[in-house]
Amino acid sequence: MNNCILTGNLGGDPDIRYSQNGDPIATFNLAFRLSKDKTGWVKVVCFNKTAEVAETYLHKGAKILLSATLDHNKWETEDGQQKSTIQLIANRIEFIKTDGRGFESGGNHDSDETPF
């Protein structure tokens, strides 16, 4: 089973582009805590409705809970170098309320905060 659940904060506003057939694709970097004094980063990709939600509601610093699948891409550059990257393909995004300073406030998730 390939299912990841992660909480973290957006490192920047989502970047939106469109596929050849006009479907939205959103990407952003998510910062998450590895330990008390260490932060990890992962690229997140959203498609279709999830991409529209990311574009409309997410912004730099937003705290989210993300359900995703892990994706590993490999490719060869023009000069023959082998490259690879790991990213998350978002299935669901939930917003986590904060008190304005980035701290969770009670952990309640009102259903009207999640637009899908």
VENWO-V701739 format. One record per backbone hydrogen bond with DSSP energy under -1.0 kcal/mol. CO is the residue of the C=O (numbers start at 1). NH is the residue of the N-H. E is the energy in kcal/mol with one decimal. If there is no record, write none. Layout:
BEGIN
CO,NH,E
CO,NH,E
END
This chain:
BEGIN
4,68,-2.8
6,66,-3.1
8,64,-2.6
9,31,-3.1
10,61,-2.5
15,27,-2.1
17,25,-2.8
19,22,-2.0
23,19,-2.8
24,48,-1.8
25,17,-2.4
26,46,-3.1
27,15,-3.1
28,44,-3.1
29,11,-2.9
30,42,-1.7
31,9,-2.0
32,40,-3.4
35,38,-1.1
38,34,-2.6
38,35,-1.7
40,32,-2.5
42,30,-2.8
43,88,-2.7
44,28,-1.9
45,90,-2.6
46,26,-2.3
47,50,-1.2
48,52,-2.0
49,53,-2.3
50,54,-2.3
51,55,-2.5
52,56,-2.1
53,57,-3.0
54,58,-1.7
59,62,-2.4
62,10,-2.0
63,96,-2.3
64,8,-2.0
65,94,-2.7
66,6,-2.2
67,91,-3.3
67,92,-1.9
68,4,-3.5
69,89,-2.9
71,87,-2.6
73,85,-2.2
75,83,-3.2
77,80,-2.0
81,77,-2.7
83,75,-2.3
85,73,-2.6
87,71,-3.0
88,45,-2.9
89,69,-2.0
92,67,-2.6
94,65,-2.7
97,105,-1.2
103,99,-1.9
110,113,-1.9
END
